[in-house]
Amino acid sequence: MIEILRSFGFTEYEAKALVALIAKGSLTAREIAEFSGIPRTSVYDVMESLKAKGFVEEFGKPAKFRAVSNEEIVETLSRRAKEGLEALKEEITKLRSGEEVEFIKLYRGKSVLEKLEELVKSAKEEIIILLSYLKPEIKEILSKANCKLVVISSNASELAGECYEIKSPVVKDHTLEFSHGLMIFDSKKIFAIFVNNVAIGIVGEGEGLVEFSKLMIEPLLREMREERIKIEKQS
């Protein structure tokens, strides 16, 4: 079951935690660590991620967690799989019909940040950013944008714009943190990026690539916007 969940995009820890909750019912963070084998220091970050994805609920004091119903889990996974298959079907149809193939360009090393700076400077309307962590060099480049920024990241508030923060594992030495994720520029270009000891970037300009990237980001962005509106109304 863990391998099946991982095939749907769950991390190993997320899959193990969800399986433990399904099997055991409501659990505390300590119990989740005990039954799943996840390090206790990682449990709350994993729970926050599963809550954001709609698979886990939190209740009570002290906090306990439970998986949503079997039907909700299957329905959510089915919907996401269907969206991915529809996008794949469209691209396969284009290939077989002889339509122009959407090429991507791969960048490595210093050229990754150079390309990012070029894309940021050329954006006129909006840059949508989903990154695990904004490393200082990436943050500096994005701060130079002359258009609207929509940022989802563990340290999103360090940038000006429409910012939403997500949980990430605590790392005492930020030089060890890596950035990975997606950016969409003016709904015309996408930039997939991974920056750690090495830097890799992938740029695509095809309509299919952009739409597929939106399918990955927009559901999360919609949830965060709705949650912010709910909080503002309560206050």
C-alpha contacts under 8 A as a table, 3 or more apart, distances in Angstrom:
res1	aa1	res2	aa2	distance
1	M	4	I	5.03
1	M	5	L	6.22
1	M	19	V	7.53
2	I	5	L	5.17
2	I	6	R	6.19
2	I	12	E	7.30
2	I	15	A	5.25
2	I	16	K	6.19
2	I	19	V	7.11
3	E	6	R	4.99
3	E	7	S	6.28
3	E	15	A	7.93
4	I	7	S	5.13
4	I	8	F	6.80
5	L	8	F	5.15
5	L	9	G	6.87
5	L	10	F	5.76
5	L	15	A	5.82
6	R	9	G	5.13
6	R	10	F	4.52
6	R	11	T	5.99
6	R	12	E	6.54
6	R	15	A	6.49
7	S	10	F	7.13
8	F	77	L	7.34
8	F	81	A	7.81
10	F	13	Y	7.98
10	F	14	E	5.76
10	F	15	A	5.80
11	T	14	E	5.12
11	T	15	A	6.15
12	E	15	A	5.19
12	E	16	K	6.16
13	Y	16	K	5.14
13	Y	17	A	6.05
13	Y	38	I	6.27
13	Y	46	V	6.82
14	E	17	A	5.20
14	E	18	L	6.09
14	E	46	V	5.85
14	E	47	M	7.74
14	E	49	S	7.86
14	E	50	L	6.81
15	A	18	L	5.25
15	A	19	V	6.15
16	K	19	V	5.21
16	K	20	A	6.22
16	K	36	S	5.47
16	K	37	G	7.79
16	K	38	I	7.56
17	A	20	A	5.11
17	A	21	L	6.30
17	A	32	I	6.42
17	A	33	A	7.95
17	A	36	S	5.73
17	A	38	I	7.49
17	A	46	V	7.69
17	A	47	M	7.98
18	L	21	L	5.13
18	L	22	I	6.13
18	L	55	F	7.86
18	L	56	V	7.78
18	L	67	A	6.64
19	V	22	I	5.13
19	V	23	A	6.07
19	V	36	S	7.84
20	A	23	A	5.16
20	A	24	K	5.85
20	A	25	G	7.77
20	A	32	I	6.66
20	A	35	F	6.16
20	A	36	S	5.74
21	L	24	K	5.23
21	L	25	G	5.04
21	L	26	S	6.39
21	L	27	L	6.76
21	L	32	I	7.38
21	L	65	F	7.58
21	L	66	R	5.72
21	L	67	A	5.66
22	I	25	G	5.68
22	I	66	R	7.56
22	I	67	A	5.93
24	K	27	L	7.30
25	G	66	R	5.93
25	G	67	A	7.31
26	S	64	K	6.25
26	S	65	F	5.40
26	S	66	R	4.59
26	S	67	A	7.74
27	L	30	R	7.88
27	L	31	E	5.62
27	L	32	I	6.01
27	L	64	K	5.34
27	L	65	F	5.40
27	L	66	R	6.60
28	T	31	E	5.12
28	T	32	I	6.17
28	T	62	P	7.81
28	T	63	A	6.39
28	T	64	K	4.48
28	T	65	F	6.22
29	A	32	I	5.08
29	A	33	A	6.31
29	A	40	R	7.19
29	A	43	V	6.11
29	A	44	Y	6.92
29	A	63	A	7.77
29	A	64	K	6.96
29	A	65	F	7.66
30	R	33	A	5.23
30	R	34	E	6.24
30	R	40	R	6.50
31	E	34	E	4.87
31	E	35	F	6.06
32	I	35	F	5.32
32	I	36	S	5.76
32	I	37	G	7.85
32	I	38	I	7.52
32	I	43	V	7.26
33	A	36	S	5.39
33	A	37	G	5.37
33	A	38	I	4.87
33	A	39	P	5.98
33	A	40	R	5.20
33	A	43	V	6.57
34	E	37	G	5.75
34	E	38	I	7.47
38	I	42	S	6.87
38	I	43	V	6.70
39	P	42	S	5.47
39	P	43	V	6.71
40	R	43	V	5.30
41	T	44	Y	7.26
42	S	45	D	5.54
42	S	46	V	6.27
42	S	169	P	6.73
43	V	46	V	5.13
43	V	47	M	6.11
44	Y	47	M	4.97
44	Y	48	E	6.12
45	D	48	E	5.12
45	D	49	S	6.30
45	D	167	K	5.97
45	D	168	S	6.13
45	D	169	P	6.18
46	V	49	S	5.14
46	V	50	L	6.27
47	M	50	L	5.08
47	M	51	K	5.98
47	M	56	V	7.14
47	M	65	F	7.94
48	E	51	K	5.07
48	E	52	A	6.13
48	E	167	K	6.62
49	S	52	A	5.15
49	S	53	K	6.33
49	S	167	K	7.19
50	L	53	K	5.05
50	L	54	G	6.27
50	L	55	F	5.42
50	L	56	V	5.54
51	K	54	G	5.08
51	K	55	F	5.78
51	K	56	V	4.72
51	K	57	E	6.08
51	K	58	E	7.86
52	A	55	F	7.80
52	A	220	L	7.68
53	K	56	V	7.96
53	K	220	L	7.61
54	G	57	E	7.86
54	G	68	V	7.84
55	F	67	A	5.88
55	F	68	V	5.56
55	F	72	E	7.82
55	F	73	I	6.27
56	V	65	F	6.75
56	V	66	R	5.68
56	V	67	A	4.45
56	V	68	V	5.56
57	E	65	F	5.68
57	E	66	R	5.45
57	E	67	A	6.24
57	E	68	V	6.60
58	E	63	A	6.58
58	E	64	K	5.75
58	E	65	F	4.58
58	E	66	R	6.65
59	F	63	A	5.74
59	F	64	K	5.53
59	F	65	F	6.40
60	G	63	A	5.07
60	G	64	K	6.12
61	K	64	K	7.36
68	V	72	E	6.29
68	V	73	I	6.65
69	S	72	E	5.23
69	S	73	I	6.39
70	N	73	I	5.19
70	N	74	V	6.22
71	E	74	V	5.26
71	E	75	E	5.93
72	E	75	E	5.03
72	E	76	T	6.02
73	I	76	T	5.34
73	I	77	L	6.23
74	V	77	L	5.20
74	V	78	S	5.89
75	E	78	S	5.04
75	E	79	R	6.09
76	T	79	R	5.20
76	T	80	R	6.31
77	L	80	R	5.22
77	L	81	A	6.02
78	S	81	A	5.08
78	S	82	K	5.98
79	R	82	K	5.10
79	R	83	E	6.25
80	R	83	E	5.12
80	R	84	G	6.29
81	A	84	G	5.13
81	A	85	L	6.08
82	K	85	L	5.04
82	K	86	E	6.06
83	E	86	E	5.22
83	E	87	A	6.40
83	E	215	L	7.48
84	G	87	A	5.23
84	G	88	L	6.18
84	G	212	F	7.61
85	L	88	L	4.87
85	L	89	K	5.91
86	E	89	K	5.03
86	E	90	E	6.25
87	A	90	E	5.21
87	A	91	E	6.46
87	A	208	G	7.38
87	A	212	F	6.46
88	L	91	E	5.19
88	L	92	I	6.17
89	K	92	I	5.13
89	K	93	T	6.11
90	E	93	T	5.17
90	E	94	K	6.36
91	E	94	K	5.08
91	E	95	L	6.35
91	E	208	G	6.96
92	I	95	L	5.12
92	I	96	R	6.28
93	T	96	R	5.25
93	T	97	S	6.03
94	K	97	S	5.18
94	K	98	G	6.29
94	K	99	E	5.09
94	K	100	E	7.43
94	K	101	V	7.53
95	L	98	G	5.40
95	L	99	E	5.95
95	L	100	E	7.51
95	L	101	V	6.59
96	R	99	E	7.62
102	E	204	G	7.59
102	E	205	E	7.40
102	E	206	G	5.12
102	E	208	G	7.64
102	E	209	L	7.69
103	F	204	G	6.64
103	F	205	E	7.74
103	F	206	G	7.29
104	I	202	I	6.61
104	I	203	V	5.57
104	I	204	G	4.61
104	I	205	E	7.35
105	K	202	I	5.62
105	K	203	V	5.22
105	K	204	G	6.62
106	L	200	I	7.31
106	L	201	G	5.87
106	L	202	I	4.67
106	L	203	V	6.62
107	Y	111	S	6.00
107	Y	112	V	5.38
107	Y	115	K	7.99
107	Y	200	I	5.71
107	Y	201	G	4.96
107	Y	202	I	6.22
108	R	111	S	5.87
108	R	112	V	5.63
108	R	198	V	7.69
108	R	199	A	5.58
108	R	200	I	4.67
108	R	201	G	6.41
109	G	112	V	5.88
109	G	198	V	6.29
109	G	199	A	4.93
109	G	200	I	6.58
110	K	113	L	5.90
110	K	114	E	6.52
110	K	199	A	7.36
111	S	114	E	4.86
111	S	115	K	5.94
112	V	115	K	5.25
112	V	116	L	6.23
112	V	193	I	7.96
112	V	199	A	6.40
112	V	200	I	6.20
112	V	201	G	5.42
113	L	116	L	4.86
113	L	117	E	6.13
113	L	138	I	7.38
114	E	117	E	5.21
114	E	118	E	6.35
115	K	118	E	5.00
115	K	119	L	6.23
116	L	119	L	5.13
116	L	120	V	6.13
116	L	141	I	7.58
116	L	191	F	7.83
117	E	120	V	5.10
117	E	121	K	6.13
117	E	141	I	5.80
117	E	142	L	7.67
118	E	121	K	5.30
118	E	122	S	6.25
119	L	122	S	5.20
119	L	123	A	6.23
119	L	185	F	7.33
120	V	123	A	5.38
120	V	127	I	7.79
120	V	141	I	7.35
120	V	142	L	6.54
120	V	144	K	7.52
120	V	145	A	5.61
120	V	185	F	7.72
121	K	144	K	7.41
121	K	145	A	6.03
121	K	146	N	7.09
123	A	126	E	6.75
123	A	127	I	7.12
123	A	145	A	7.47
123	A	146	N	7.35
123	A	147	C	6.70
123	A	185	F	6.02
123	A	186	D	6.18
124	K	146	N	6.81
124	K	147	C	5.56
124	K	186	D	6.80
125	E	147	C	5.17
125	E	148	K	6.25
125	E	186	D	5.58
126	E	147	C	5.47
126	E	148	K	4.66
126	E	149	L	5.92
126	E	150	V	7.47
126	E	185	F	6.24
126	E	186	D	5.13
126	E	187	S	7.90
127	I	147	C	7.25
127	I	148	K	6.33
127	I	149	L	5.10
127	I	150	V	6.21
127	I	183	M	6.77
127	I	184	I	5.63
127	I	185	F	4.75
127	I	186	D	6.17
128	I	149	L	6.19
128	I	150	V	4.76
128	I	151	V	6.14
128	I	183	M	5.49
128	I	184	I	5.11
128	I	185	F	6.73
129	I	149	L	7.54
129	I	150	V	6.02
129	I	151	V	4.77
129	I	152	I	6.02
129	I	153	S	7.92
129	I	181	G	7.80
129	I	182	L	6.11
129	I	183	M	4.47
129	I	184	I	6.67
130	L	151	V	6.19
130	L	152	I	4.80
130	L	153	S	6.05
130	L	181	G	5.49
130	L	182	L	5.33
130	L	183	M	6.25
130	L	217	I	7.07
131	L	134	L	6.61
131	L	151	V	7.95
131	L	152	I	6.38
131	L	153	S	5.07
131	L	154	S	7.75
131	L	179	S	6.12
131	L	180	H	5.50
131	L	181	G	4.45
131	L	182	L	6.45
132	S	153	S	5.32
132	S	154	S	6.00
132	S	168	S	7.15
132	S	178	F	7.56
132	S	179	S	5.47
132	S	180	H	5.66
132	S	181	G	6.42
133	Y	153	S	5.61
133	Y	154	S	5.41
133	Y	155	N	6.24
133	Y	156	A	8.00
133	Y	177	E	7.20
133	Y	178	F	6.54
133	Y	179	S	4.97
133	Y	180	H	7.33
134	L	138	I	6.00
134	L	139	K	5.61
134	L	153	S	6.90
134	L	154	S	7.59
134	L	155	N	6.40
134	L	156	A	7.25
134	L	179	S	6.27
135	K	138	I	5.34
135	K	139	K	6.10
135	K	177	E	7.59
135	K	178	F	7.14
135	K	179	S	6.46
136	P	139	K	5.01
136	P	140	E	6.06
137	E	140	E	5.21
137	E	141	I	6.48
138	I	141	I	5.23
138	I	142	L	6.24
139	K	142	L	5.16
139	K	143	S	6.05
139	K	159	L	7.12
140	E	143	S	5.22
140	E	144	K	6.93
141	I	144	K	5.59
141	I	145	A	7.50
142	L	145	A	5.52
143	S	159	L	6.60
143	S	160	A	7.44
145	A	148	K	7.70
145	A	149	L	7.74
148	K	161	G	6.49
148	K	162	E	7.92
149	L	160	A	7.37
149	L	161	G	5.01
149	L	162	E	6.18
149	L	163	C	7.93
150	V	161	G	6.10
150	V	162	E	4.74
150	V	163	C	5.91
151	V	156	A	5.86
151	V	159	L	7.98
151	V	161	G	7.26
151	V	162	E	6.18
151	V	163	C	4.71
151	V	164	Y	6.13
152	I	156	A	5.92
152	I	163	C	6.05
152	I	164	Y	4.83
152	I	165	E	5.81
152	I	166	I	6.85
152	I	221	L	7.75
153	S	156	A	4.74
153	S	163	C	7.98
153	S	164	Y	6.59
153	S	165	E	5.17
153	S	166	I	5.55
154	S	165	E	4.99
154	S	166	I	4.66
154	S	167	K	5.52
154	S	168	S	5.84
155	N	158	E	5.98
155	N	165	E	6.07
155	N	166	I	7.75
156	A	159	L	5.89
156	A	163	C	5.44
156	A	164	Y	5.97
156	A	165	E	5.38
157	S	160	A	7.03
157	S	163	C	5.81
157	S	164	Y	7.13
157	S	165	E	6.89
159	L	163	C	7.43
160	A	163	C	7.38
164	Y	224	M	7.07
171	V	174	H	6.13
171	V	176	L	7.36
171	V	177	E	6.87
173	D	176	L	5.76
173	D	177	E	7.48
174	H	177	E	5.18
176	L	196	N	7.66
177	E	196	N	7.18
178	F	194	F	7.36
178	F	195	V	5.63
178	F	196	N	4.69
179	S	193	I	7.34
179	S	194	F	5.63
179	S	195	V	5.14
179	S	196	N	6.71
180	H	192	A	7.57
180	H	193	I	5.37
180	H	194	F	4.32
180	H	195	V	6.41
181	G	192	A	5.85
181	G	193	I	5.66
181	G	194	F	6.88
182	L	190	I	7.03
182	L	191	F	5.73
182	L	192	A	4.54
182	L	193	I	6.33
182	L	213	S	7.53
183	M	190	I	5.61
183	M	191	F	5.08
183	M	192	A	6.46
184	I	187	S	5.92
184	I	188	K	7.22
184	I	189	K	5.79
184	I	190	I	4.54
184	I	191	F	6.47
184	I	210	V	7.22
184	I	213	S	7.63
184	I	214	K	7.94
185	F	188	K	5.85
185	F	189	K	5.16
185	F	190	I	6.22
186	D	189	K	6.99
187	S	190	I	7.90
187	S	210	V	6.56
188	K	205	E	5.97
188	K	206	G	7.52
188	K	207	E	7.14
188	K	210	V	6.52
189	K	203	V	7.06
189	K	204	G	5.69
189	K	205	E	4.43
189	K	206	G	7.29
189	K	210	V	6.33
190	I	202	I	7.93
190	I	203	V	5.68
190	I	204	G	5.27
190	I	205	E	6.44
190	I	209	L	7.27
190	I	210	V	5.98
190	I	213	S	7.34
191	F	201	G	6.65
191	F	202	I	5.53
191	F	203	V	4.66
191	F	204	G	6.67
192	A	201	G	5.58
192	A	202	I	5.03
192	A	203	V	6.61
193	I	199	A	7.57
193	I	200	I	5.86
193	I	201	G	4.43
193	I	202	I	6.48
194	F	198	V	7.89
194	F	199	A	5.70
194	F	200	I	5.22
194	F	201	G	6.38
195	V	198	V	5.91
195	V	199	A	4.28
195	V	200	I	6.37
196	N	199	A	6.13
204	G	209	L	6.50
204	G	210	V	7.61
205	E	209	L	7.00
205	E	210	V	7.03
206	G	209	L	5.37
206	G	210	V	6.40
207	E	210	V	5.19
207	E	211	E	6.15
208	G	211	E	5.17
208	G	212	F	6.03
209	L	212	F	5.14
209	L	213	S	6.14
210	V	213	S	5.12
210	V	214	K	6.25
211	E	214	K	5.01
211	E	215	L	6.34
212	F	215	L	5.10
212	F	216	M	6.68
213	S	216	M	5.17
213	S	217	I	6.44
214	K	217	I	5.14
214	K	218	E	5.43
215	L	218	E	5.82
215	L	219	P	6.93
216	M	219	P	6.91
216	M	220	L	7.78
217	I	220	L	5.67
217	I	221	L	6.23
218	E	221	L	4.88
218	E	222	R	5.90
219	P	222	R	5.12
219	P	223	E	6.30
220	L	223	E	5.18
220	L	224	M	6.31
221	L	224	M	5.16
221	L	225	R	6.16
222	R	225	R	5.16
222	R	226	E	6.17
223	E	226	E	5.18
223	E	227	E	6.13
224	M	227	E	5.03
224	M	228	R	6.13
225	R	228	R	5.12
225	R	229	I	6.25
226	E	229	I	5.13
226	E	230	K	6.20
227	E	230	K	5.05
227	E	231	I	6.24
228	R	231	I	5.13
228	R	232	E	6.14
229	I	232	E	5.10
229	I	233	K	6.19
230	K	233	K	5.23
230	K	234	Q	6.33
231	I	234	Q	5.13
231	I	235	S	6.28
232	E	235	S	5.18
